[in-house]
């Protein structure tokens, strides 16, 4: 009986743990030849908002893609990260603000993605954004609009 009470006590303790602190979540972004809305060569979802400490796993649903951060369109001090072709990659995000990434083989076709960490809505330098290839630039503009931000020029 005594042992049973201890077990019940332990269960109650673990049951309240999730409320004691924020649990880091893992999100999935798929690399696809065609998105659900019919766009060729896309990340899906191409815009997500997460919390600091959460991670994102990039999943190669179709072959021929990889993912690489665009450091000059991400928070200051962002280190280079890049996945291998056709390989899954998990990145944990701690710096708040916008993080922009691309699929190098399909960058010119507009295969670009946006992650907002926390509520900060700065971090995308319009001068650097203006240097993006045309389709990547217009796609990023649309994704920023989803995040409630208007990119000048
Ligand atoms: Cu690609």
Boltz pocket constraint, residues with backbone or C-beta under 6 A from the ligand:
constraints:
  - pocket:
      binder: B
      contacts: [[A, 31], [A, 32], [A, 41], [A, 42], [A, 64], [A, 65], [A, 66], [A, 103], [A, 104], [A, 105], [A, 106], [A, 111]]
      max_distance: 6.0
